[in-house]
Amino acid sequence: MTHISPIFNVAQVRKDFPNLHILVHGRPLVYLDNAATTFKPQTVIDAIEKHYKTETANVHRGVHYLSEKATAEFEGARDKIKNFIHAKQSCEVIFTRGTTESINLVAHSYGRHFLKEGDEIIISEMEHHSNIVPWQMLCEEKGCKLKIIPFNDAGELLFDEFKKLLNSQTKLVSVVYVSNSLGTINPVKEIITEAHKLHVPVLIDAAQAVTYHSIDVQELDCDFLAFSGHKLFGPTGIGVLYGKASLLNTMPPYQGGGDMISKVTFEKTTYNVLPYKFEAGTPNVADAIGLGAAIDYLQTFGLDNTLQHKKELLDYGTQALQSIPGVKIIGTAQRKTSILSFTVDGIHAHDIGTLVDNEGVAIRTGHHCNQPVMQHFHIPATSRASLAFYNTKEEIDKLVKAVYKAKKVFE
């Protein structure tokens, strides 16, 4: 791994990511699909390879060397995550497959246990489908009502409308921290404070936020927080649910079997303590270790030290795309991250995506699992360039050139 000084250096960082140096259609890859998944530094790849080569074993259940070694690495990753999000205790960190499973865990375990007919759940109009569908399923099953916080045409939540939705029937609020299609940074601290005035717990979908800047769950005072490893320069198939221990201890298990038990008889099963009560079966050991390695990597330069670079990329990309005739940026909130969703007059997003790919530029096209957002703007889809700290202005220039070339094809 390249040693990185506390002053962020994008040229040095790019050397750490093997995927950045491949060719696509005979051209150097320009990867601008980071909101979907991020590339992995070599140290993450090495950590996973090392586990499979020299440390493969199941965790928690063995007394032999390899099992104890794997257990120490696995639980060490949990401790790293605890410190990374500033949780109070490691037992508040639950390993899941990703943000989607984390939200489903809360919907199943907290929602089905505590919510009843007539209770209300508040989400926003800009939620990812993963933070819509589980609550719809819960509402259908329990007879609850789903309330929606609207947003304006800039992509900003209407906070006053949120306050109007809160009432004595509200039993849960679940909102996205950073929109994956608009880039909007939502005022989650204010949302949490307002909800807590009525003793309403709040879940934060931090899938995009966790890669943007450092998060302090104690300072936010959120009750639950979910994110995925593969958005955080770590492996796929691993994610995290943070929950306050006081809440997690009141919730029944999500799945049965494996490590979530303390004692089993045919008459009765006693459940394990946190966090294992929610981690049934053999866990994803290698990818948890990989996620821990990703956090180690980010701490070599500090995620917050990348903020200025990403702001410069956002400003540069916004100006560059808006200079193209017929291009419209979707999502112009005052507070937003380096996500650029756009439409091009007369050309479907999928055609844009295909044509810029021919130039070696990878962007995402479609509804981005945000169909209600597309409905708000009366469009079928957008093209989305999502920028990570390893991207450069030169790569944005290549995107702009590719969009111009795509337009000429249709002209």
C-alpha positions in Angstrom: 0.0 0.0 0.0 1.2 3.5 -0.8 1.8 5.5 2.3 -0.6 8.5 2.4 0.1 11.6 4.3 -2.6 13.4 6.3 -2.8 15.9 3.4 -5.0 14.1 0.8 -3.1 13.3 -2.4 -5.4 11.9 -5.1 -2.4 10.8 -7.3 -1.0 8.7 -4.5 -4.4 7.2 -3.6 -5.1 6.1 -7.2 -2.1 3.8 -7.1 -3.8 1.8 -4.3 -6.8 0.8 -6.5 -6.0 -1.9 -9.1 -9.4 -1.5 -10.9 -8.6 2.2 -11.8 -5.9 1.0 -14.1 -7.7 -1.3 -16.5 -8.7 -0.7 -20.1 -12.4 -0.8 -21.3 -13.0 -1.0 -25.0 -9.3 -0.2 -25.5 -9.5 3.0 -23.4 -8.4 3.8 -19.9 -11.3 3.2 -17.6 -13.1 6.3 -16.1 -15.2 4.9 -13.3 -18.0 7.2 -12.2 -20.4 4.7 -10.7 -19.3 4.9 -7.0 -22.8 5.3 -5.6 -23.6 1.8 -6.9 -20.3 0.3 -5.5 -16.8 1.5 -4.9 -13.5 0.0 -5.9 -11.4 -1.8 -3.3 -7.8 -0.8 -2.4 -5.2 -3.5 -2.6 -5.0 -3.8 1.2 -8.6 -5.0 1.3 -8.0 -7.5 -1.4 -4.9 -8.7 0.4 -6.8 -9.0 3.8 -9.4 -11.3 2.2 -6.8 -13.3 0.4 -4.8 -13.8 3.5 -7.8 -15.1 5.4 -8.6 -17.7 2.8 -5.0 -18.6 2.3 -3.7 -18.9 5.9 -6.5 -18.2 8.4 -9.6 -20.0 7.2 -11.8 -21.3 10.0 -15.2 -20.9 11.5 -15.4 -18.4 14.4 -16.5 -18.5 18.0 -16.9 -22.3 18.1 -13.4 -23.7 17.9 -10.5 -23.9 20.4 -7.9 -24.6 17.8 -5.4 -22.0 16.6 -7.1 -21.2 13.3 -10.5 -20.7 14.8 -9.1 -18.5 17.6 -7.2 -16.5 15.0 -10.2 -16.0 12.7 -12.4 -15.1 15.7 -9.9 -12.5 16.8 -9.8 -11.0 13.3 -13.6 -11.1 12.9 -14.3 -9.5 16.3 -11.4 -7.0 15.7 -13.3 -5.8 12.6 -16.4 -5.2 14.7 -14.3 -3.1 17.1 -13.0 -1.1 14.1 -16.5 -0.4 13.0 -17.5 0.6 16.5 -14.7 3.1 16.6 -15.4 4.3 13.0 -19.0 5.2 13.7 -18.3 6.2 17.3 -20.7 3.7 18.8 -20.7 3.3 22.6 -20.2 -0.5 22.6 -19.1 -3.1 20.1 -22.2 -5.2 20.9 -24.2 -2.4 19.2 -22.6 -3.4 15.8 -24.5 -6.2 14.1 -23.1 -7.8 10.9 -25.6 -8.1 8.1 -25.3 -8.6 4.3 -25.8 -4.9 3.7 -28.0 -1.9 4.1 -31.1 -3.7 2.7 -30.8 -6.6 5.2 -30.2 -4.1 8.1 -33.4 -2.2 7.4 -35.3 -5.5 7.0 -33.9 -6.7 10.3 -35.4 -3.6 12.0 -38.7 -3.9 10.2 -39.0 -7.5 11.1 -37.6 -7.5 14.7 -38.6 -4.1 15.9 -41.5 -3.3 13.7 -43.4 -6.6 14.0 -42.8 -6.7 17.7 -43.7 -3.2 18.7 -46.0 -1.7 16.0 -49.8 -2.4 15.8 -52.7 -1.4 13.7 -53.1 2.4 13.3 -49.5 3.2 14.1 -47.7 5.4 11.7 -44.2 5.1 10.0 -42.6 8.2 8.4 -40.2 7.9 5.5 -39.3 10.4 2.8 -40.1 10.8 -0.9 -36.5 10.3 -1.9 -35.9 6.9 -0.2 -34.2 4.0 -1.9 -36.6 1.1 -2.5 -34.8 -0.8 0.3 -36.2 1.9 2.7 -39.7 1.8 1.2 -40.7 -1.8 0.5 -39.9 -3.3 4.0 -42.2 -0.7 5.6 -44.9 -1.2 3.1 -44.8 -5.0 3.8 -45.0 -4.2 7.6 -47.9 -1.8 7.1 -49.8 -4.4 5.0 -49.2 -7.0 7.7 -49.9 -4.9 10.8 -52.4 -2.4 9.5 -50.0 0.5 10.0 -49.9 3.7 7.9 -46.9 5.0 5.9 -46.5 8.7 5.8 -44.2 10.5 3.3 -42.0 13.6 3.8 -42.1 15.5 0.4 -39.2 17.3 -1.2 -39.0 20.3 -3.4 -37.7 20.5 -7.0 -34.2 21.2 -5.8 -34.3 17.8 -4.1 -34.5 19.2 -0.5 -36.8 17.7 2.1 -39.5 20.0 3.4 -38.7 19.9 7.1 -41.9 21.8 8.1 -43.9 19.2 6.4 -42.1 16.5 8.4 -43.0 18.3 11.6 -46.6 18.3 10.6 -46.5 14.5 10.0 -45.2 13.8 13.5 -48.0 13.0 16.0 -48.8 10.6 18.8 -49.4 7.8 16.3 -45.9 8.0 14.9 -43.9 5.0 16.1 -40.9 5.1 13.8 -39.0 7.4 11.4 -36.7 5.9 8.7 -34.9 8.4 6.4 -31.9 8.4 4.1 -28.9 10.5 5.1 -27.6 11.1 1.6 -29.8 10.5 -1.5 -28.2 8.1 -3.9 -29.9 9.7 -6.9 -29.9 13.4 -6.0 -26.9 13.7 -3.8 -28.9 15.6 -1.2 -27.6 15.7 2.4 -30.6 15.5 4.6 -30.8 17.3 8.0 -30.9 14.0 9.9 -29.7 15.5 13.2 -32.7 17.9 13.2 -35.0 15.1 12.1 -33.8 12.9 15.0 -34.1 15.7 17.5 -37.7 16.5 16.4 -38.7 12.8 16.5 -37.2 12.3 19.9 -39.4 15.0 21.3 -42.2 12.5 20.9 -40.0 9.6 21.9 -40.1 8.2 18.4 -37.0 6.1 17.3 -35.2 7.0 14.1 -33.4 4.7 11.6 -30.8 6.4 9.3 -30.0 4.8 5.9 -26.3 5.8 5.8 -25.3 3.8 2.7 -24.1 6.8 0.8 -23.3 9.0 3.8 -20.8 6.6 5.3 -18.5 7.1 2.4 -18.9 10.9 2.4 -17.7 12.0 5.8 -17.2 10.6 9.3 -20.3 9.7 11.3 -20.8 9.8 15.1 -23.9 7.9 16.0 -23.7 9.1 19.6 -23.6 12.8 18.4 -26.4 12.1 16.0 -28.3 10.2 18.7 -29.9 8.0 16.0 -31.5 4.8 17.3 -30.5 2.7 14.3 -28.1 3.2 11.4 -27.5 1.0 8.4 -24.7 0.9 5.8 -23.0 -1.5 3.3 -19.4 -2.5 3.1 -19.2 -2.3 -0.7 -20.1 1.4 -0.6 -17.2 2.0 1.8 -14.4 0.6 -0.4 -14.9 -2.8 1.2 -16.3 -6.1 0.0 -19.8 -6.9 -1.2 -22.0 -9.1 0.9 -21.2 -7.5 4.2 -23.0 -4.7 6.0 -23.7 -3.2 9.4 -26.7 -2.4 11.5 -25.9 -0.1 14.4 -28.6 -0.1 17.1 -28.7 1.3 20.6 -28.2 -1.6 23.0 -31.2 -0.5 25.0 -33.4 -1.1 21.9 -31.6 -4.1 20.6 -32.1 -5.9 23.9 -35.8 -5.5 23.7 -36.1 -6.9 20.1 -36.6 -10.6 19.3 -34.1 -12.4 17.0 -34.4 -11.9 13.3 -33.4 -15.5 12.3 -32.9 -18.7 14.3 -30.0 -21.1 14.5 -26.3 -21.1 14.9 -24.6 -18.5 17.1 -27.8 -16.7 18.1 -28.6 -19.3 20.8 -27.3 -19.7 24.3 -29.1 -23.0 25.1 -31.4 -25.2 23.1 -33.7 -27.9 24.3 -36.9 -29.3 22.7 -38.9 -27.4 25.3 -37.2 -24.0 25.1 -34.4 -22.0 23.5 -32.5 -19.3 25.3 -31.1 -16.6 23.0 -27.6 -15.3 23.0 -26.5 -11.9 24.1 -25.8 -8.9 21.8 -24.6 -8.8 19.1 -24.8 -12.6 18.5 -28.6 -12.7 19.0 -29.0 -11.2 15.5 -26.2 -13.1 13.8 -27.6 -16.6 13.1 -25.4 -19.1 11.3 -21.8 -19.0 10.1 -21.0 -15.3 9.5 -19.3 -13.8 6.5 -15.9 -13.9 8.2 -13.7 -13.0 5.3 -15.7 -10.0 4.2 -16.0 -8.7 7.7 -12.3 -8.8 7.9 -12.1 -7.0 4.5 -14.4 -4.3 5.8 -12.1 -3.8 8.8 -9.2 -3.5 6.4 -11.2 -0.9 4.4 -11.6 1.2 7.6 -7.9 0.8 8.4 -7.2 2.1 4.9 -9.5 5.1 5.1 -7.9 6.1 8.5 -4.5 6.4 6.9 -5.6 9.8 5.5 -9.0 10.4 7.1 -12.3 10.4 5.3 -13.0 14.0 6.3 -9.7 15.1 4.6 -11.2 14.2 1.2 -14.2 16.6 1.6 -12.5 19.5 -0.2 -11.4 17.4 -3.1 -14.9 16.0 -3.5 -16.5 19.4 -3.3 -14.2 20.7 -6.0 -15.1 17.7 -8.2 -18.8 18.3 -7.6 -18.5 22.0 -8.5 -16.4 21.3 -11.5 -18.7 18.5 -12.7 -21.8 20.5 -12.2 -20.5 23.5 -14.2 -19.1 21.2 -16.9 -22.3 19.2 -17.5 -24.5 22.3 -17.4 -22.4 23.8 -20.2 -23.6 21.1 -22.5 -26.7 22.2 -24.5 -29.7 20.1 -23.5 -28.3 18.7 -20.3 -30.3 19.2 -17.1 -29.0 18.4 -13.6 -31.6 16.6 -11.5 -30.9 17.4 -7.8 -29.6 20.9 -7.0 -29.9 21.0 -3.2 -27.8 23.5 -1.4 -26.2 20.7 0.7 -25.3 17.8 -1.5 -22.5 15.3 -2.2 -20.6 14.5 -5.4 -23.5 12.8 -7.2 -24.5 14.3 -10.6 -27.8 13.0 -12.0 -28.7 14.4 -15.3 -30.9 14.1 -18.4 -30.1 15.0 -22.0 -32.9 16.3 -24.2 -34.2 13.8 -26.7 -31.9 11.0 -25.6 -32.9 8.2 -23.2 -30.5 7.7 -20.3 -29.8 4.1 -21.3 -28.6 5.3 -24.7 -26.3 7.8 -23.0 -24.9 5.1 -20.7 -24.2 2.8 -23.6 -22.5 5.4 -25.8 -20.3 6.9 -23.0 -19.3 3.3 -22.1 -17.9 3.0 -25.6 -15.6 5.8 -24.6 -14.5 3.9 -21.5 -16.6 6.0 -19.1 -18.7 4.0 -16.6 -21.8 5.8 -15.3 -25.2 4.4 -14.0 -28.4 4.9 -15.9 -32.0 4.1 -14.9 -34.2 4.9 -11.9 -31.4 4.0 -9.3 -34.0 2.1 -7.2 -35.6 5.5 -6.7 -38.8 5.2 -8.8 -40.8 7.7 -6.7 -38.0 10.3 -7.3 -38.3 9.8 -11.0 -42.1 10.1 -10.7 -41.6 13.4 -8.8 -39.7 14.9 -11.8 -41.9 13.2 -14.4 -38.9 11.4 -16.0 -38.3 7.7 -16.7 -34.6 7.7 -15.7 -31.4 9.7 -15.3 -27.8 9.3 -16.1 -25.8 9.4 -12.9 -22.1 10.2 -12.4 -21.1 9.5 -8.8 -17.7 10.6 -7.8 -15.3 9.1 -5.2 -12.2 10.6 -3.7 -10.0 8.8 -6.3 -11.7 10.6 -9.2 -10.2 13.6 -11.0 -11.3 16.6 -13.0 -9.6 15.0 -16.0 -12.0 12.1 -15.7 -14.9 14.5 -15.6 -13.6 16.1 -18.8 -13.7 12.7 -20.4 -17.3 12.2 -19.3 -18.2 15.6 -20.8 -16.5 14.7 -24.1 -18.3 11.4 -24.2 -21.7 13.1 -23.7 -21.0 15.5 -26.5 -20.0 12.5 -28.7 -23.3 10.8 -27.8 -25.3 13.8 -28.7 -23.7 14.0 -32.1 -24.8 10.4 -32.8 -28.4 11.3 -32.2 -28.1 14.6 -34.1 
